[in-house]
């Protein structure tokens, strides 16, 4: 895995990991900047898994954009939906379920701009992409993305 794109994104990963540790989480892998001859030339942060997380931790309520994942158990799908929506952000959501109907119902309930079910991949260029809440306004890509950059004007003319 290559370096993180810039210091701000790297720092956000580091801050969220430190916050989780301070609040009792467990780092299962990763968690610290990689250093050494090659690593000192960029912002290298390894893939990091954090367990024993809860909703008081930044990793569970803020956007990271780094290779850090908090894992938190839930008892019911309704609780998972409530926890996922209890954030001021809403760019994307991911659901993994053996029952397609359950996955679709949860996807419809998530307050996010995009939801992937049983998959993680990049968005397509011909469909709208964007977030809700503090994750952005409007859409990019596809017909709706073009419309977002279009200023319409009506001209009436008599000749």
Backbone torsions as a table, in degrees:
resi	resn	phi	psi	omega
1	UNK	NA	137.3	-177.4
2	UNK	-82.3	-174.7	-179.1
3	UNK	-73.3	159.3	173.9
4	UNK	-73.0	148.7	-169.3
5	UNK	-60.0	-34.4	179.5
6	UNK	-158.0	171.5	-176.0
7	UNK	-63.1	-39.6	-178.1
8	UNK	-58.3	-45.6	179.6
9	UNK	-67.6	-42.2	176.3
10	UNK	-58.2	-49.8	-177.2
11	UNK	-60.1	-38.1	178.9
12	UNK	-61.5	-42.0	177.0
13	UNK	-61.1	-45.6	-179.0
14	UNK	-63.5	-42.8	179.8
15	UNK	-63.4	-43.7	-178.5
16	UNK	-67.7	-36.7	176.9
17	UNK	-65.8	-46.6	180.0
18	UNK	-61.2	-41.7	178.5
19	UNK	-61.8	-43.5	-179.9
20	UNK	-64.5	-43.8	179.0
21	UNK	-62.1	-44.7	-179.6
22	UNK	-59.6	-30.1	-177.5
23	UNK	-98.0	13.0	171.7
24	UNK	102.2	6.4	179.8
25	UNK	-75.1	165.7	179.2
26	UNK	-118.3	130.6	175.1
27	UNK	-86.2	117.7	179.2
28	UNK	-86.5	-33.7	176.2
29	UNK	-157.6	149.2	179.5
30	UNK	76.7	-145.7	173.2
31	UNK	100.4	-12.1	-179.5
32	UNK	-137.3	146.3	178.4
33	UNK	-55.5	139.3	174.4
34	UNK	-80.9	134.2	-178.9
35	UNK	-129.3	167.0	-178.2
36	UNK	128.7	177.8	-172.3
37	UNK	-47.1	-58.0	-178.1
38	UNK	-74.1	-37.9	-175.5
39	UNK	-71.0	-25.0	-178.1
40	UNK	-71.5	-5.8	-179.7
41	UNK	-91.4	1.4	-179.1
42	UNK	-160.8	-179.6	-179.8
43	UNK	-95.2	85.3	-177.6
44	UNK	-96.4	120.1	176.1
45	UNK	-129.9	123.5	-173.7
46	UNK	-73.6	158.5	171.8
47	UNK	-53.6	131.8	-172.4
48	UNK	-129.3	128.0	175.6
49	UNK	-112.0	130.3	-179.1
50	UNK	-121.6	128.4	177.0
51	UNK	-115.6	179.0	-176.1
52	UNK	57.2	37.8	179.6
53	UNK	-90.6	163.5	173.6
54	UNK	-146.1	176.5	-171.2
55	UNK	-77.3	1.2	174.1
56	UNK	-85.9	-7.3	-174.9
57	UNK	-94.3	140.7	-179.6
58	UNK	-58.5	-35.1	-178.2
59	UNK	-60.5	-23.7	-178.2
60	UNK	-97.9	-8.0	-175.8
61	UNK	-129.6	-8.9	-178.0
62	UNK	-121.1	157.1	176.0
63	UNK	-73.1	139.5	-177.2
64	UNK	-106.5	-51.1	-174.9
65	UNK	61.0	17.1	175.2
66	UNK	-123.9	176.6	-175.1
67	UNK	-83.1	52.3	-176.4
68	UNK	-125.2	131.8	-178.5
69	UNK	-132.6	125.1	174.1
70	UNK	-94.8	136.6	-179.5
71	UNK	-115.8	124.6	-177.4
72	UNK	-135.3	128.7	179.3
73	UNK	-73.6	159.5	174.4
74	UNK	-143.6	156.9	-176.5
75	UNK	-94.1	-36.7	-178.9
76	UNK	-131.7	159.9	176.2
77	UNK	-62.4	-35.4	179.3
78	UNK	-63.3	-40.1	177.1
79	UNK	-64.6	-41.9	179.3
80	UNK	-61.6	-42.8	178.6
81	UNK	-62.6	-46.1	-179.5
82	UNK	-60.4	-44.9	179.8
83	UNK	-65.3	-42.3	180.0
84	UNK	-63.7	-38.8	-177.9
85	UNK	-80.8	-13.8	-178.7
86	UNK	-82.9	63.5	-179.7
87	UNK	-152.1	150.4	176.8
88	UNK	-80.8	-1.8	-179.3
89	UNK	-109.1	161.3	179.8
90	UNK	-167.4	56.5	179.5
91	UNK	-78.8	-57.2	-174.3
92	UNK	-147.5	156.4	176.2
93	UNK	-136.8	155.2	-179.4
94	UNK	-133.6	134.3	-178.7
95	UNK	-128.4	134.6	174.3
96	UNK	-123.0	120.1	-176.8
97	UNK	-150.8	142.7	174.3
98	UNK	-76.4	-15.1	-178.8
99	UNK	-109.0	109.4	-176.2
100	UNK	-58.1	-40.8	179.3
101	UNK	-60.5	-41.3	177.4
102	UNK	-64.2	-44.6	178.5
103	UNK	-59.4	-43.4	179.3
104	UNK	-66.0	-41.2	-179.9
105	UNK	-63.3	-43.6	178.5
106	UNK	-65.9	-42.6	179.7
107	UNK	-57.3	-41.8	179.2
108	UNK	-66.9	-26.0	-176.6
109	UNK	-88.2	-16.4	-177.7
110	UNK	-77.3	136.5	178.4
111	UNK	-89.8	72.2	180.0
112	UNK	-137.7	159.6	178.9
113	UNK	-75.5	-29.7	178.9
114	UNK	-141.7	149.5	176.1
115	UNK	-138.0	133.1	174.0
116	UNK	-107.2	136.7	177.5
117	UNK	-114.0	123.4	178.5
118	UNK	56.6	32.4	-179.8
119	UNK	-166.9	153.5	171.0
120	UNK	-133.4	117.8	177.8
121	UNK	-155.4	171.3	179.0
122	UNK	-72.1	159.2	179.4
123	UNK	-74.4	155.3	177.7
124	UNK	-81.2	152.4	-178.7
125	UNK	-74.7	-20.4	-174.8
126	UNK	-100.8	10.3	175.7
127	UNK	-124.8	150.8	-178.0
128	UNK	-63.6	145.3	176.2
129	UNK	-137.7	134.6	177.1
130	UNK	168.0	168.5	-175.8
131	UNK	-104.5	-178.6	174.2
132	UNK	-125.7	175.2	-177.3
133	UNK	56.7	-131.3	-178.4
134	UNK	-84.1	8.0	178.4
135	UNK	-93.4	16.4	173.9
136	UNK	117.5	160.4	177.7
137	UNK	-118.4	147.4	177.4
138	UNK	79.8	-174.6	-177.5
139	UNK	-134.6	154.5	170.7
140	UNK	-121.0	163.3	-179.4
141	UNK	73.5	153.6	177.0
142	UNK	65.3	-173.9	-178.4
143	UNK	-57.1	-43.3	-176.8
144	UNK	-70.8	-30.0	176.0
145	UNK	-67.9	-41.1	177.1
146	UNK	-64.6	-42.7	179.5
147	UNK	-61.6	-32.0	179.9
148	UNK	-64.9	-25.9	-179.6
149	UNK	-100.7	9.9	-176.6
150	UNK	-107.2	128.9	174.4
151	UNK	-105.0	112.2	-176.7
152	UNK	-81.8	146.4	177.0
153	UNK	-141.7	135.1	175.6
154	UNK	-105.5	129.4	178.6
155	UNK	-117.7	125.0	176.2
156	UNK	-103.1	134.9	-177.3
157	UNK	-138.9	139.8	174.2
158	UNK	-119.7	128.1	179.7
159	UNK	-134.6	NA	NA
